[in-house]
Amino acid sequence: MSTALPGRRVIAVTASAAALIAASALATPAGAADAAAAANTDKVLVIGIDGAVLDRVKAANAPHLKGLMAQGLTARSTLYANPMAATSSGPGWSTIATGVWPDKHGVKDNSFTGKNYTAHPDFLTRMENANPALNTYAAADWEPITSTDAGGPIFSAKVDKRLSLKGDRDGYRNEDPKIAAAAAAELRDQNPDAAFVYLGEIDVAGHSYGAASQQYLDAVARVDALIGQVLTAVQNRPTYAQENWKVLVTTDHGHTNSGGHGGSTIQERGTFVIAKGAGIAAGSVRDDVKLVDVAATALAQVGVSTAALDGVPLNAPDSDPFDTLRPALQARVDETGIPAGVKGFTRTPPAGWSVDNSRMGTGGVGEWAGWAFATDEFWSQAQRDQWRELNVRSRDVFAVADSDEWDDKSHTGSFDSTLITPKWAVTGGTTKNLTFQTHYRHEAGQTAQVLVSYNGAAPTVVKSYTADAVARSESLNLQVPAGATDVQIRFRYTGDNNWYWTVDNFRLG
C-alpha cells in the first residue's frame, strides 16, 4: 500500500475521536474553521455499472441513484461507433478509465487488440505515477478491468489493490454482491484516496431480456441497493467529516430495447455521467459532458494533472457559443430517419456569428440548407454508419455543413455556404493561435477552407482540407499583420452530394 508523503494529511481516528473533533469545530473561530475546511482530504469514488440505460434507471426502483441525481449532476452523452470502435465493454471501460477516445487508447472491441495503455494509462495508474502516496483501489467482476485475463487489465498492476472476480459472460455467476461487500469494507475501514468499483448485472439482464423488460428494471433495483451499500460505507468512515468526496457513476454503453449492443443505434451509443460533490449543483443537468470527463474529474479531484487527456474536469464546463442555441433547437423538417420528438437543429447562428448562403443552391433537405447547428443525437441519426458517429470531440451543439444529406431532396445548384465568426480584437505584429474541434470527411469535388480577414480586408485561405480529418483537434497559428486591430474567421464548404464538415469549440489565444 502507499505511504503518506510529507505535507499530506492521512487522518485515522476512532468514531468517538471524530465526534470530539466535530464538537471542537463548533467552538473554533470562523477563520480557523474555514482553514480546517480547506485542509480536508480530497477523495474520489467512481462506480461503473455496465450496460445501464439512463431512462430505465429513472423508471426503476433506484432510490440511491436517484438520490445522487437529486443531490448532484445528471448528464446524458453518446458514444462513437465503428470504425472508431464498437459500442462494447472493452472500448467503453477503456475510454472511461483512460480519459481518451478509442483512436488514442487503441481498444476497438473486446479482443483488446491494439490497446495502448502504456501511452494512455488508466486514471488510477496516472495517480500512482504522479503521486505514489495516493492510495488506489479497483474492484470488478468483469476480468479485463482488473485481471490479465481476456486482454486486460484496463487498471494496471500499479494500482495499490485490485480485486478481480469471475462474473458475467459464459456460465454467468452474479458476483456483484461480493464486489460491493469487498469494496464497502475497503472504503469504510481502509484509507483509499481514489477507487473504481464495477458492477455488471444490469448488462447481463439487458442481453438476456432486453432493456425494455421488467427483468432489466429488477436488475437496476438490485444494483442500486449495492450502490447504496457502497455509499453508506463511505459515509460511515470515521474520518468522513474531514474528507471531501466526489462520487461519479457512469456506464460503458447502452442497450437496445430487445437486448444487445455493439452497433450504431442511439440506444446502443447512449451513456451518462452522474456526479455528486463540492462544486456540483444539486439537481443540475448538462449536455456537454462526455465519458472521457470521468477520468479527468477523478484526477483533478486528487490534484493530478489532466494534460493530454481528451476529457475535462466537470468543474470546467464548455463555454462554446453554439451551446447557447440549445433552447432554440427544433425538431425535424424534411429528415425522416430522426425521431419526430428529437429537438436538435437550428439554422440560426448564435449572437455575433453569421452564415453567408449567397452562393447556396435552392431546395434540398431543409435542415442542411447551408451551415446549421445541431446535436449529435440529431445529426448522427440523419444517416447512420457514415462516420457521423465519430464526431466525439464536439460537445453539445456544433456547426455542421452536410452536402450529402442536403442532396437527398431535389434542388438546384450546389452546396456553397460560409460560416463567419464575430470580429475578435487582435494586436498587430503578434501571433494568435486558433484552435477548434473539427470532423471532416473528404471526397473529390468538395472543398473545405478556413479563411482569415484582418480589419475587413479580403479573406485569405489559411487552411484547406484535402483528406479526411476525423474527430480532430485543430490548431492554426495566425500571423497578425502590423496595424491590424481585429480578425474575422470564415469556414467555407462546397460540395454536391459529397460528405460533410463540422466545427466546434473555438478559441483564439
WOKADA-V549979 format. One record per residue. N is the residue number from 1. OMEGA is omega as a letter, one per 30 degrees, with the letter a starting at -180 (NA if undefined). Layout:
N	OMEGA
N	OMEGA
This chain:
1	a
2	l
3	a
4	l
5	l
6	l
7	l
8	a
9	l
10	a
11	l
12	a
13	l
14	l
15	a
16	l
17	l
18	l
19	l
20	l
21	a
22	a
23	a
24	l
25	a
26	a
27	a
28	l
29	a
30	a
31	l
32	l
33	l
34	l
35	l
36	l
37	a
38	a
39	a
40	l
41	a
42	a
43	a
44	l
45	l
46	l
47	l
48	l
49	a
50	l
51	a
52	l
53	a
54	a
55	l
56	l
57	l
58	a
59	a
60	l
61	a
62	a
63	a
64	l
65	l
66	l
67	l
68	l
69	a
70	a
71	a
72	a
73	l
74	a
75	l
76	l
77	l
78	a
79	l
80	l
81	l
82	g
83	l
84	l
85	l
86	l
87	a
88	a
89	a
90	l
91	a
92	a
93	l
94	l
95	l
96	a
97	a
98	a
99	l
100	a
101	a
102	l
103	l
104	a
105	l
106	a
107	a
108	a
109	a
110	l
111	a
112	l
113	l
114	a
115	a
116	l
117	l
118	l
119	a
120	a
121	l
122	a
123	l
124	l
125	l
126	l
127	l
128	l
129	a
130	a
131	a
132	l
133	l
134	a
135	a
136	a
137	l
138	l
139	a
140	l
141	l
142	a
143	a
144	a
145	a
146	a
147	l
148	l
149	l
150	l
151	a
152	f
153	l
154	l
155	a
156	l
157	l
158	l
159	a
160	a
161	l
162	l
163	a
164	l
165	l
166	a
167	a
168	a
169	a
170	a
171	a
172	l
173	a
174	l
175	a
176	l
177	l
178	l
179	a
180	a
181	l
182	l
183	l
184	l
185	l
186	a
187	a
188	a
189	l
190	a
191	l
192	l
193	a
194	a
195	l
196	a
197	a
198	l
199	a
200	a
201	a
202	l
203	l
204	l
205	l
206	l
207	a
208	a
209	a
210	a
211	a
212	a
213	l
214	l
215	l
216	l
217	l
218	l
219	l
220	a
221	a
222	l
223	l
224	l
225	l
226	l
227	l
228	l
229	a
230	l
231	l
232	l
233	l
234	a
235	l
236	l
237	a
238	a
239	a
240	a
241	l
242	a
243	l
244	a
245	l
246	a
247	l
248	l
249	a
250	l
251	a
252	a
253	l
254	l
255	l
256	l
257	a
258	l
259	l
260	l
261	a
262	a
263	a
264	l
265	a
266	l
267	l
268	a
269	a
270	l
271	l
272	l
273	l
274	a
275	l
276	l
277	a
278	l
279	l
280	a
281	l
282	l
283	a
284	l
285	l
286	a
287	a
288	a
289	l
290	l
291	a
292	a
293	l
294	l
295	a
296	l
297	l
298	l
299	a
300	a
301	a
302	l
303	l
304	a
305	l
306	l
307	l
308	l
309	l
310	a
311	l
312	l
313	a
314	l
315	l
316	a
317	l
318	l
319	a
320	a
321	l
322	a
323	l
324	a
325	a
326	l
327	a
328	a
329	a
330	l
331	a
332	l
333	l
334	a
335	l
336	a
337	a
338	l
339	a
340	a
341	a
342	l
343	a
344	l
345	l
346	l
347	l
348	a
349	l
350	a
351	l
352	l
353	l
354	l
355	l
356	l
357	a
358	l
359	a
360	l
361	a
362	a
363	a
364	l
365	a
366	a
367	a
368	l
369	a
370	l
371	l
372	a
373	a
374	l
375	l
376	a
377	a
378	a
379	a
380	l
381	l
382	l
383	a
384	l
385	l
386	l
387	l
388	a
389	a
390	a
391	a
392	a
393	l
394	a
395	l
396	a
397	l
398	l
399	a
400	l
401	a
402	a
403	l
404	l
405	l
406	a
407	a
408	l
409	a
410	a
411	l
412	a
413	a
414	l
415	l
416	a
417	a
418	l
419	a
420	l
421	l
422	l
423	a
424	a
425	l
426	l
427	a
428	l
429	l
430	l
431	l
432	l
433	l
434	l
435	l
436	l
437	a
438	l
439	a
440	l
441	a
442	l
443	l
444	l
445	l
446	l
447	l
448	a
449	l
450	a
451	a
452	l
453	l
454	l
455	l
456	l
457	a
458	l
459	l
460	a
461	l
462	l
463	l
464	l
465	a
466	l
467	l
468	l
469	a
470	l
471	a
472	l
473	a
474	l
475	a
476	l
477	a
478	l
479	a
480	a
481	l
482	l
483	a
484	l
485	l
486	l
487	l
488	a
489	l
490	l
491	a
492	l
493	l
494	l
495	l
496	a
497	l
498	a
499	a
500	l
501	l
502	l
503	a
504	l
505	a
506	l
507	l
508	a
509	NA
